[in-house]
Amino acid sequence: MIEDGLRETKTGYFSSLLSLFASSSTLICCAMPALLVSLGAGATLASLVAIFPKIVWISEHKEVIFLSSAALMLISGVLQWRNRHAPCPVDPQLRNACLKTRRYSRWIYLCSVLLMLIGAWFAFIQPLL
């Protein structure tokens, strides 16, 4: 029983980190270039593209990036929801660690959603304005 709770907590934490990684790719594709250009740092963006030419590929395939990220975020959200009442160990130290990990997982997930929304704004909505 205790091992099941720890396993589910670790799964929730891992899924949160995976969603953070996925949502950060949306920032690389869209939000970072838009921010650099709006700040007048076009030369910096050109240098980044020269050093990391795959940034252009990521920007060209932003629909696939966003769909993949959204799928990972959805899976992570389902895992977070499913694990919200998972049992924690009875031992006070392990219980506190379990609850702390759940809180971190929730905040990481919410930050991931925010990062993805920022990326989506700069990729799809901002160019229309």
C-alpha positions in Angstrom: 0.0 0.0 0.0 2.8 2.4 0.9 4.8 1.5 -2.1 1.8 2.2 -4.4 1.4 5.7 -2.9 5.1 6.4 -3.4 5.0 5.0 -7.0 2.0 7.2 -7.9 3.6 10.3 -6.3 6.8 9.6 -8.4 4.7 9.1 -11.5 3.0 12.5 -10.9 6.3 14.2 -10.4 7.8 12.7 -13.5 4.8 13.6 -15.6 5.0 17.2 -14.3 8.7 17.4 -15.3 7.8 15.9 -18.7 5.1 18.4 -19.3 7.5 21.3 -18.3 9.9 20.0 -20.9 7.2 19.8 -23.5 5.9 23.3 -22.8 9.4 24.8 -22.8 9.7 23.6 -26.4 6.8 25.9 -27.3 8.7 28.8 -25.8 11.8 28.1 -27.9 9.7 27.9 -31.0 7.6 31.0 -30.7 7.8 33.1 -27.6 11.6 33.6 -27.4 12.0 34.8 -31.0 9.0 37.1 -30.6 10.4 38.5 -27.4 13.8 39.1 -28.8 12.5 40.9 -31.9 10.1 43.0 -29.8 13.0 44.1 -27.5 15.0 45.1 -30.6 17.4 42.2 -30.2 17.1 40.9 -33.7 20.9 40.5 -34.0 20.8 38.2 -30.9 18.1 36.1 -32.6 20.2 35.9 -35.7 23.1 34.7 -33.7 21.0 32.1 -31.9 19.7 30.8 -35.3 23.3 30.7 -36.6 24.4 28.7 -33.5 21.2 26.5 -33.2 19.8 26.2 -36.7 17.2 23.7 -35.6 15.3 26.6 -34.0 14.1 27.4 -37.5 12.9 23.8 -38.0 11.0 23.9 -34.7 9.3 27.2 -35.8 8.4 25.8 -39.1 6.7 22.8 -37.5 5.1 24.6 -34.6 1.7 22.9 -35.1 3.2 19.5 -34.5 5.2 20.8 -31.5 2.1 22.3 -30.0 -0.1 19.2 -30.6 2.6 17.0 -29.1 3.0 19.3 -26.1 -0.8 19.5 -25.7 -1.0 15.7 -25.7 1.8 15.4 -23.1 0.1 18.2 -21.0 -3.2 16.4 -21.2 -1.6 13.1 -20.1 0.2 14.8 -17.3 -3.0 16.6 -16.2 -4.9 13.3 -16.1 -2.1 11.7 -14.0 -2.0 14.7 -11.6 -5.8 14.5 -11.2 -5.7 10.7 -10.7 -3.0 11.0 -8.1 -4.4 13.9 -6.1 -5.7 11.6 -3.4 -3.2 8.8 -3.6 -2.3 7.4 -0.2 0.9 8.6 1.4 3.0 6.6 3.9 2.0 6.6 7.5 5.6 7.5 8.7 5.5 11.3 9.3 8.7 12.0 7.4 7.7 10.0 4.4 4.2 11.5 4.5 5.6 15.0 4.5 7.9 14.2 1.6 5.0 12.7 -0.3 2.8 15.8 0.3 5.6 18.1 -0.5 6.3 16.3 -3.8 2.6 16.5 -4.7 2.7 20.3 -4.1 5.8 20.6 -6.3 4.2 18.5 -9.0 1.1 20.7 -9.0 3.1 23.9 -9.2 5.4 22.5 -12.0 2.3 21.4 -13.9 0.6 24.8 -13.5 3.9 26.6 -14.6 4.0 24.2 -17.6 0.4 25.2 -18.6 1.3 28.9 -18.3 4.4 28.4 -20.4 2.4 26.6 -23.1 -0.2 29.3 -23.1 2.5 32.0 -23.5 4.0 30.1 -26.4 0.6 29.6 -28.0 -0.1 33.3 -27.7 3.0 34.2 -29.6 2.7 31.4 -32.1 -0.9 31.7 -33.2 -2.7 34.7 -31.7 -0.2 37.5 -31.7 0.6 37.3 -35.5 -3.1 37.8 -36.2 -3.2 41.1 -34.3 
